């Protein structure tokens, strides 16, 4: 099952992220895939704002993970720089702790991801348009997407 949405502006992207943030709970995991410049970090910034985080959120490319506190704590991971994907960074504590976790370039740690999660692919159509494909993995995320898209 997949859910698809074309956004035509930054505001549309932010609205999607804000609506998703309202539905998220501790231990939810969202994975983000997409080419460089597709909007993964922009989406995460809006998601963070929707979670009540008032700090500047930027990609943790060189630190792997940044943590932000809001209504719900947000773990923001960018695993692009992990060389072989076999590093144990305490995945259990990250994914099953008291936070929502967003993972950019998640395919690089596929074997370490929770069995259930919301996989989001973002495709750049042009300078303003993006295609979001949401793939819920597990019943919780199916219900979450149904709520998000009703």
Secondary structure as UniProt FT lines:
FT   STRAND          3..7
FT   HELIX           10..23
FT   TURN            26..27
FT   STRAND          29..33
FT   TURN            36..37
FT   HELIX           40..50
FT   TURN            51..52
FT   TURN            61..63
FT   STRAND          65..68
FT   STRAND          73..78
FT   TURN            80..81
FT   HELIX           91..95
FT   STRAND          99..104
FT   HELIX           106..112
FT   STRAND          117..124
FT   STRAND          130..137
FT   HELIX           139..148
//
